[in-house]
Amino acid sequence: MLTKEECTKALDNITLEVSTMDNEDTRLIESNVDVEINLLDDLIKEHFDNPSLKFEELEDNMWVWDSYFHCYCYIGLIVNKNCVHIGYIDGYSSDGPFEENRFYRKEVKDDE
């Protein structure tokens, strides 16, 4: 599996190659590639980093890691910041307020 450092270095190399091109044709390519480079940078961060989700990042019908119960859960419905419906595989569900540093895109290991 590739590491974050390998992916970041490859993206940096592409950025350097594009930025050193020097003629009319490559200026058009450079402006179009900037969007893709930013997208790949975001993808690398999303894949290797796992920050807690902010309330604004939650969506109805979204699966997330619940660090309180140490399992994946289903955000069924978001009424507002004080009322988020959460469902679990075992059938348990609850409604409650959003809590900072509780929900993540991926599993959080105990040693993280």
DSSP file (Angstrom, degrees, kcal/mol; ACC not computed):
  #  RESIDUE AA STRUCTURE BP1 BP2  ACC     N-H-->O    O-->H-N    N-H-->O    O-->H-N    TCO  KAPPA ALPHA  PHI   PSI    X-CA   Y-CA   Z-CA
    1    1 A M              0   0    0      0, 0.0     2,-0.1     0, 0.0     0, 0.0   0.000 360.0 360.0 360.0 141.3    0.0    0.0    0.0
    2    2 A L        -     0   0    0      1,-0.1     2,-0.2     2,-0.0     3,-0.0  -0.412 360.0-131.1 -71.3 148.4    1.2    3.5   -0.8
    3    3 A T     >  -     0   0    0     -2,-0.1     4,-2.1     1,-0.1     5,-0.2  -0.543  21.7-111.1 -93.6 165.6    2.1    5.8    2.1
    4    4 A K  H  > S+     0   0    0      1,-0.2     4,-2.7     2,-0.2     5,-0.2   0.895 119.3  54.4 -60.4 -40.0    0.9    9.4    2.5
    5    5 A E  H  > S+     0   0    0      1,-0.2     4,-2.5     2,-0.2    -1,-0.2   0.900 107.4  49.3 -63.6 -41.7    4.5   10.5    1.9
    6    6 A E  H  > S+     0   0    0      2,-0.2     4,-2.2     1,-0.2    -1,-0.2   0.915 113.7  46.0 -63.5 -43.5    4.8    8.6   -1.4
    7    7 A C  H  X S+     0   0    0     -4,-2.1     4,-2.3     2,-0.2    -2,-0.2   0.916 113.8  48.2 -65.7 -43.8    1.5   10.1   -2.6
    8    8 A T  H  X S+     0   0    0     -4,-2.7     4,-2.5     1,-0.2    -2,-0.2   0.900 111.3  50.5 -64.6 -40.9    2.3   13.6   -1.6
    9    9 A K  H  X S+     0   0    0     -4,-2.5     4,-2.3    -5,-0.2    -1,-0.2   0.910 110.1  50.1 -64.1 -41.7    5.8   13.4   -3.2
   10   10 A A  H  X S+     0   0    0     -4,-2.2     4,-2.0     2,-0.2    -2,-0.2   0.911 112.4  47.1 -62.6 -42.6    4.2   12.1   -6.5
   11   11 A L  H  X S+     0   0    0     -4,-2.3     4,-2.5     2,-0.2    -2,-0.2   0.897 110.9  51.7 -66.4 -39.8    1.7   15.0   -6.4
   12   12 A D  H  X S+     0   0    0     -4,-2.5     4,-2.5     2,-0.2    -2,-0.2   0.890 108.5  52.2 -62.2 -39.2    4.5   17.5   -5.6
   13   13 A N  H  X S+     0   0    0     -4,-2.3     4,-2.6     2,-0.2    -2,-0.2   0.908 109.9  48.0 -64.3 -41.9    6.5   16.2   -8.6
   14   14 A I  H  X S+     0   0    0     -4,-2.0     4,-2.6     2,-0.2     5,-0.2   0.930 111.6  50.4 -62.7 -45.3    3.5   16.6  -10.9
   15   15 A T  H  X S+     0   0    0     -4,-2.5     4,-2.3     1,-0.2    -2,-0.2   0.908 111.7  48.0 -59.2 -43.5    3.0   20.2   -9.6
   16   16 A L  H  X S+     0   0    0     -4,-2.5     4,-1.3     2,-0.2    -1,-0.2   0.923 111.2  50.1 -64.0 -45.3    6.7   21.0  -10.2
   17   17 A E  H  < S+     0   0    0     -4,-2.6     4,-0.5     1,-0.2     3,-0.4   0.925 113.6  45.1 -60.0 -45.7    6.6   19.5  -13.7
   18   18 A V  H >< S+     0   0    0     -4,-2.6     3,-1.1     1,-0.2    -1,-0.2   0.899 111.1  53.1 -66.1 -40.5    3.5   21.5  -14.7
   19   19 A S  H 3< S+     0   0    0     -4,-2.3    -1,-0.2     1,-0.2    -2,-0.2   0.727 106.4  53.4 -70.5 -20.3    4.8   24.7  -13.1
   20   20 A T  T 3< S+     0   0    0     -4,-1.3    -1,-0.2    -3,-0.4    -2,-0.2   0.508  81.4 110.2 -93.4  -3.6    8.1   24.5  -15.1
   21   21 A M    <   -     0   0    0     -3,-1.1     2,-0.2    -4,-0.5    -3,-0.0  -0.439  50.5-167.0 -66.7 144.3    6.4   24.2  -18.5
   22   22 A D        +     0   0    0     -2,-0.1     2,-0.3     5,-0.0     3,-0.1  -0.581  40.1  74.8-145.6  79.6    6.9   27.3  -20.6
   23   23 A N  S  > S-     0   0    0     -2,-0.2     4,-1.3     1,-0.1     3,-0.1  -0.952  82.9 -91.4-165.8 174.9    4.9   28.0  -23.7
   24   24 A E  H  > S+     0   0    0     -2,-0.3     4,-1.1     1,-0.2     3,-0.4   0.893 119.9  52.2 -61.5 -43.4    1.4   29.0  -24.8
   25   25 A D  H  > S+     0   0    0      1,-0.2     4,-1.5     2,-0.2     3,-0.3   0.889 108.7  50.1 -62.5 -39.6    0.0   25.5  -25.0
   26   26 A T  H  > S+     0   0    0      1,-0.2     4,-3.0     2,-0.2    -1,-0.2   0.746  98.9  65.8 -75.9 -20.9    1.2   24.5  -21.5
   27   27 A R  H  X S+     0   0    0     -4,-1.3     4,-2.0    -3,-0.4    -1,-0.2   0.906 103.9  46.6 -64.2 -39.5   -0.3   27.6  -19.9
   28   28 A L  H  X S+     0   0    0     -4,-1.1     4,-1.7    -3,-0.3    -2,-0.2   0.926 114.0  47.7 -65.3 -45.0   -3.8   26.3  -20.8
   29   29 A I  H  X S+     0   0    0     -4,-1.5     4,-2.6     1,-0.2    -2,-0.2   0.923 109.8  53.9 -60.9 -44.2   -2.9   22.8  -19.5
   30   30 A E  H  X S+     0   0    0     -4,-3.0     4,-1.7     1,-0.2    -1,-0.2   0.900 107.5  49.3 -59.6 -43.2   -1.5   24.3  -16.3
   31   31 A S  H  X S+     0   0    0     -4,-2.0     4,-0.6     1,-0.2    -1,-0.2   0.869 115.0  44.4 -67.6 -34.5   -4.7   26.2  -15.5
   32   32 A N  H  X S+     0   0    0     -4,-1.7     4,-0.9     1,-0.2     3,-0.4   0.842 111.4  53.3 -75.6 -33.4   -6.8   23.1  -16.1
   33   33 A V  H  X S+     0   0    0     -4,-2.6     4,-2.9     1,-0.2     5,-0.2   0.791  93.0  72.3 -73.4 -28.0   -4.4   20.9  -14.1
   34   34 A D  H  X S+     0   0    0     -4,-1.7     4,-2.2     1,-0.2    -1,-0.2   0.888  96.9  50.8 -54.3 -41.0   -4.5   23.1  -11.1
   35   35 A V  H  X S+     0   0    0     -4,-0.6     4,-2.1    -3,-0.4    -1,-0.2   0.932 112.3  45.9 -63.1 -46.0   -8.1   22.0  -10.3
   36   36 A E  H  X S+     0   0    0     -4,-0.9     4,-2.7     2,-0.2    -2,-0.2   0.875 110.3  53.6 -66.4 -37.4   -7.1   18.3  -10.6
   37   37 A I  H  X S+     0   0    0     -4,-2.9     4,-2.3     2,-0.2    -1,-0.2   0.922 110.2  47.4 -62.8 -43.4   -4.0   18.8   -8.4
   38   38 A N  H  X S+     0   0    0     -4,-2.2     4,-2.2    -5,-0.2    -2,-0.2   0.891 111.6  51.3 -63.7 -39.2   -6.1   20.4   -5.7
   39   39 A L  H  X S+     0   0    0     -4,-2.1     4,-2.2     2,-0.2    -2,-0.2   0.924 111.1  47.0 -64.6 -44.3   -8.6   17.6   -6.0
   40   40 A L  H  X S+     0   0    0     -4,-2.7     4,-2.4     2,-0.2    -2,-0.2   0.874 110.0  53.7 -65.0 -36.7   -5.9   15.0   -5.6
   41   41 A D  H  X S+     0   0    0     -4,-2.3     4,-2.1     2,-0.2    -1,-0.2   0.917 109.9  47.6 -62.4 -43.2   -4.4   16.8   -2.7
   42   42 A D  H  X S+     0   0    0     -4,-2.2     4,-2.6     1,-0.2    -2,-0.2   0.892 110.7  52.4 -63.6 -39.6   -7.8   16.8   -1.0
   43   43 A L  H  X S+     0   0    0     -4,-2.2     4,-2.4     2,-0.2    -2,-0.2   0.907 108.2  50.2 -63.8 -42.2   -8.1   13.1   -1.7
   44   44 A I  H  X S+     0   0    0     -4,-2.4     4,-2.4     2,-0.2     5,-0.4   0.931 112.6  47.0 -61.1 -45.9   -4.7   12.3   -0.2
   45   45 A K  H  X S+     0   0    0     -4,-2.1     4,-2.7     1,-0.2    -2,-0.2   0.922 112.9  48.8 -62.4 -43.9   -5.7   14.2    3.0
   46   46 A E  H  < S+     0   0    0     -4,-2.6    -1,-0.2     1,-0.2    -2,-0.2   0.881 114.4  45.9 -64.5 -37.8   -9.1   12.5    3.2
   47   47 A H  H  < S+     0   0    0     -4,-2.4    -2,-0.2    -5,-0.2    -1,-0.2   0.901 125.1  28.2 -72.5 -41.6   -7.6    9.1    2.7
   48   48 A F  H  < S+     0   0    0     -4,-2.4     2,-0.3    -5,-0.2    -2,-0.2   0.759 115.6  59.8 -96.4 -27.0   -4.7    9.4    5.2
   49   49 A D     <  -     0   0    0     -4,-2.7     0, 0.0    -5,-0.4     0, 0.0  -0.727  58.3-168.7 -99.8 153.1   -6.0   11.9    7.7
   50   50 A N        +     0   0    0     -2,-0.3     3,-0.1    55,-0.1    -4,-0.1  -0.475  13.7 174.9-140.2  66.1   -9.1   11.2    9.7
   51   51 A P        -     0   0    0      0, 0.0    54,-0.5     0, 0.0     3,-0.1  -0.356  42.8 -92.8 -71.0 155.1  -10.2   14.4   11.5
   52   52 A S  B     -A  104   0A   0     52,-0.1     2,-0.3     1,-0.1    52,-0.2  -0.349  48.1-105.1 -63.4 148.7  -13.5   14.4   13.4
   53   53 A L        -     0   0    0     50,-3.5    50,-0.3    -3,-0.1    48,-0.3  -0.545  26.6-134.9 -78.9 139.6  -16.5   15.5   11.4
   54   54 A K    >>  -     0   0    0     -2,-0.3     3,-1.6     1,-0.1     4,-0.7  -0.537  29.4-106.6 -83.7 159.2  -17.9   19.0   11.9
   55   55 A F  G >4 S+     0   0    0      1,-0.3     3,-1.2     2,-0.2    -1,-0.1   0.886 120.7  58.0 -53.5 -41.1  -21.7   19.3   12.2
   56   56 A E  G 34 S+     0   0    0      1,-0.3    -1,-0.3     3,-0.0    -3,-0.0   0.698 101.3  57.0 -66.0 -19.3  -21.8   20.9    8.7
   57   57 A E  G <4 S+     0   0    0     -3,-1.6    -1,-0.3     2,-0.0    -2,-0.2   0.643  85.3  97.6 -87.4 -15.9  -20.1   17.8    7.2
   58   58 A L    <<  -     0   0    0     -3,-1.2     2,-0.3    -4,-0.7    20,-0.0  -0.452  55.2-170.1 -72.3 147.0  -22.8   15.3    8.5
   59   59 A E    >   -     0   0    0     -2,-0.1     3,-0.8    16,-0.0    16,-0.1  -0.964  30.9 -93.7-134.5 151.8  -25.5   14.3    6.0
   60   60 A D  T 3  S+     0   0    0     -2,-0.3    16,-0.2     1,-0.2    17,-0.2  -0.353 111.1  19.7 -57.8 144.7  -28.7   12.4    6.3
   61   61 A N  T 3  S+     0   0    0     14,-1.8     2,-0.4    15,-0.2    -1,-0.2   0.851  93.3 143.5  62.8  38.9  -28.3    8.7    5.5
   62   62 A M  E <   -B   75   0A   0     13,-1.4    13,-3.5    -3,-0.8     2,-0.4  -0.911  46.2-138.7-114.2 135.0  -24.5    8.8    6.1
   63   63 A W  E     +B   74   0A   0     -2,-0.4     2,-0.3    11,-0.2    11,-0.2  -0.797  34.1 164.5 -90.0 132.7  -22.5    6.0    7.7
   64   64 A V  E     -B   73   0A   0      9,-2.5     9,-3.0    -2,-0.4     2,-0.5  -0.934  41.6-100.3-141.9 163.0  -19.8    7.3   10.2
   65   65 A W  E     -BC  72 104A   0     39,-3.3    39,-2.0    -2,-0.3     2,-0.7  -0.766  30.0-150.5 -85.4 128.8  -17.5    6.0   12.9
   66   66 A D  E  >> -BC  71 103A   0      5,-3.1     4,-1.4    -2,-0.5     5,-1.3  -0.891   7.8-168.1-101.9 108.6  -18.9    6.7   16.4
   67   67 A S  T  45S+     0   0    0     35,-3.2    -1,-0.1    -2,-0.7    36,-0.1   0.682  84.2  61.3 -72.9 -15.9  -16.0    7.1   18.8
   68   68 A Y  T  45S+     0   0    0     34,-0.3    -1,-0.2     1,-0.2    35,-0.1   0.932 119.5  24.0 -73.1 -46.3  -18.3    7.0   21.8
   69   69 A F  T  45S-     0   0    0      2,-0.2    -2,-0.2    -3,-0.1    -1,-0.2   0.453 103.4-127.6 -98.3  -2.5  -19.6    3.5   21.0
   70   70 A H  T  <5S+     0   0    0     -4,-1.4     2,-0.3     1,-0.2    -3,-0.2   0.911  74.4  87.6  57.2  47.9  -16.5    2.4   19.0
   71   71 A C  E   <S-B   66   0A   0     -5,-1.3    -5,-3.1    -7,-0.0     2,-0.2  -0.976  84.3 -83.5-160.4 168.3  -18.5    1.2   16.0
   72   72 A Y  E     -B   65   0A   0     -2,-0.3    17,-0.5    -7,-0.2     2,-0.3  -0.555  46.5-175.4 -77.8 146.2  -20.0    2.5   12.7
   73   73 A C  E     -BD  64  88A   0     -9,-3.0    -9,-2.5    -2,-0.2     2,-0.6  -0.902  24.1-117.0-138.1 168.1  -23.4    4.1   13.0
   74   74 A Y  E     -BD  63  87A   0     13,-3.3    13,-2.7    -2,-0.3     2,-1.3  -0.924  11.9-147.4-112.8 118.5  -26.0    5.5   10.6
   75   75 A I  E     +BD  62  86A   0    -13,-3.5   -14,-1.8    -2,-0.6   -13,-1.4  -0.735  26.5 175.3 -82.7  99.7  -26.9    9.2   10.7
   76   76 A G  E     -     0   0A   0      9,-1.8     2,-0.3    -2,-1.3   -15,-0.2   0.928  58.7  -2.1 -76.3 -46.8  -30.5    8.8    9.7
   77   77 A L  E     - D   0  85A   0      8,-0.9     8,-3.2   -17,-0.2     2,-0.7  -0.986  53.3-153.8-151.4 134.0  -31.9   12.3   10.0
   78   78 A I  E     + D   0  84A   0     -2,-0.3     6,-0.2     6,-0.2     3,-0.1  -0.928  18.3 169.5-110.2 108.7  -30.4   15.6   11.0
   79   79 A V  E     -     0   0A   0      4,-2.5     2,-0.3    -2,-0.7    -1,-0.2   0.929  67.8 -46.5 -81.2 -50.6  -33.1   17.9   12.3
   80   80 A N  E >  S- D   0  83A   0      3,-1.3     3,-1.7     0, 0.0    -1,-0.4  -0.920  72.1 -70.1-164.8-174.6  -30.7   20.5   13.7
   81   81 A K  T 3  S+     0   0    0      1,-0.3    17,-2.9    -2,-0.3     3,-0.2   0.736 132.1  48.1 -63.4 -21.0  -27.6   20.7   15.8
   82   82 A N  T 3  S+     0   0    0     15,-0.3     2,-0.3     1,-0.2    -1,-0.3   0.459 112.7  49.1 -97.4  -2.4  -29.6   19.6   18.9
   83   83 A C  E <   +D   80   0A   0     -3,-1.7    -4,-2.5    12,-0.1    -3,-1.3  -0.779  58.7 158.0-145.1  97.6  -31.4   16.7   17.2
   84   84 A V  E     -DE  78  96A   0     12,-3.1    12,-1.7    -2,-0.3     2,-0.6  -0.981  32.2-140.5-118.5 125.7  -29.4   14.1   15.3
   85   85 A H  E     -DE  77  95A   0     -8,-3.2    -9,-1.8    -2,-0.5    -8,-0.9  -0.776  22.8-171.7 -89.2 123.6  -31.0   10.6   14.8
   86   86 A I  E     -DE  75  94A   0      8,-3.2     8,-2.5    -2,-0.6     2,-0.3  -0.957   4.3-169.3-120.6 130.5  -28.4    7.9   15.0
   87   87 A G  E     -DE  74  93A   0    -13,-2.7   -13,-3.3    -2,-0.4     2,-0.3  -0.898   5.1-155.1-119.3 150.8  -29.0    4.2   14.2
   88   88 A Y  E >   -D   73   0A   0      4,-2.3     3,-2.1    -2,-0.3   -15,-0.1  -0.851  30.0-112.1-123.8 159.1  -26.7    1.2   14.9
   89   89 A I  T 3  S+     0   0    0    -17,-0.5    -1,-0.1    -2,-0.3   -16,-0.1   0.822 114.5  60.7 -58.9 -33.9  -26.4   -2.2   13.3
   90   90 A D  T 3  S-     0   0    0      1,-0.1    -1,-0.3     2,-0.1     3,-0.1   0.452 122.5-102.9 -76.8   2.5  -27.8   -4.0   16.4
   91   91 A G  S <  S+     0   0    0     -3,-2.1    -2,-0.1     1,-0.4     2,-0.1   0.220  79.1 133.6  98.1 -15.4  -31.1   -2.1   16.0
   92   92 A Y        +     0   0    0     -5,-0.1    -4,-2.3     2,-0.0    -1,-0.4  -0.437  29.4 175.0 -67.8 141.4  -30.4    0.5   18.8
   93   93 A S  E     -E   87   0A   0     -6,-0.2     2,-0.3    -2,-0.1    -6,-0.2  -0.980   8.4-178.6-144.4 158.4  -31.1    4.1   17.9
   94   94 A S  E     -E   86   0A   0     -8,-2.5    -8,-3.2    -2,-0.3     2,-0.4  -0.991  20.9-139.2-153.2 157.9  -31.1    7.4   19.6
   95   95 A D  E     +E   85   0A   0     -2,-0.3   -10,-0.2   -10,-0.2   -12,-0.1  -0.981  43.7 130.3-117.3 132.5  -31.8   11.1   19.1
   96   96 A G  E     -E   84   0A   0    -12,-1.7   -12,-3.1    -2,-0.4     2,-0.1  -0.976  54.5 -65.9-166.9 176.9  -29.5   13.6   20.6
   97   97 A P        -     0   0    0      0, 0.0   -15,-0.3     0, 0.0     2,-0.1  -0.368  56.8 -96.4 -74.0 154.4  -27.4   16.6   20.1
   98   98 A F        -     0   0    0    -17,-2.9     2,-0.4   -18,-0.1   -43,-0.0  -0.466  39.6-153.1 -64.7 138.9  -24.3   16.7   17.9
   99   99 A E    >   -     0   0    0     -2,-0.1     3,-1.1    -3,-0.1     4,-0.5  -0.979  15.0-119.9-120.9 128.7  -21.1   16.2   19.9
  100  100 A E  T 3  S+     0   0    0     -2,-0.4   -46,-0.1     1,-0.2   -47,-0.0  -0.295  94.7  14.8 -60.2 147.1  -17.7   17.5   18.8
  101  101 A N  T 3  S+     0   0    0    -48,-0.3    -1,-0.2     2,-0.2     3,-0.1   0.738 101.1 100.0  59.8  28.2  -15.0   14.9   18.2
  102  102 A R    <   +     0   0    0     -3,-1.1   -35,-3.2   -49,-0.3     2,-0.4   0.768  68.6  56.5-107.0 -38.3  -17.4   12.0   18.2
  103  103 A F  E     + C   0  66A   0     -4,-0.5   -50,-3.5   -50,-0.3     2,-0.3  -0.816  58.6 173.7-108.8 137.8  -18.0   11.2   14.5
  104  104 A Y  E     -AC  52  65A   0    -39,-2.0   -39,-3.3    -2,-0.4   -52,-0.1  -0.915  39.1-125.3-135.5 158.1  -15.3   10.3   11.9
  105  105 A R  S    S+     0   0    0    -54,-0.5     2,-0.3    -2,-0.3    -1,-0.1   0.857  97.2  26.0 -70.8 -35.3  -15.3    9.1    8.3
  106  106 A K  S    S-     0   0    0    -41,-0.1   -41,-0.1     1,-0.1    -1,-0.0  -0.809 102.4 -73.8-126.9 165.1  -13.2    6.1    9.2
  107  107 A E        -     0   0    0     -2,-0.3     2,-0.6     1,-0.1    -1,-0.1  -0.257  40.2-140.8 -57.1 140.9  -12.6    3.9   12.2
  108  108 A V        -     0   0    0     -4,-0.1     2,-0.1   -42,-0.0    -1,-0.1  -0.943  15.5-141.9-107.2 117.8  -10.5    5.5   15.0
  109  109 A K    >   -     0   0    0     -2,-0.6     3,-1.8     1,-0.1   -39,-0.0  -0.427  21.5-115.3 -75.7 154.3   -8.1    3.0   16.5
  110  110 A D  T 3  S+     0   0    0      1,-0.3    -1,-0.1     2,-0.1    -2,-0.0   0.776 114.4  56.4 -61.2 -27.4   -7.5    3.2   20.3
  111  111 A D  T 3         0   0    0      1,-0.2    -1,-0.3     0, 0.0    -2,-0.0   0.413 360.0 360.0 -88.4   4.1   -3.9    4.1   19.8
  112  112 A E    <         0   0    0     -3,-1.8    -1,-0.2     0, 0.0    -2,-0.1   0.450 360.0 360.0 -88.9 360.0   -4.7    7.2   17.6
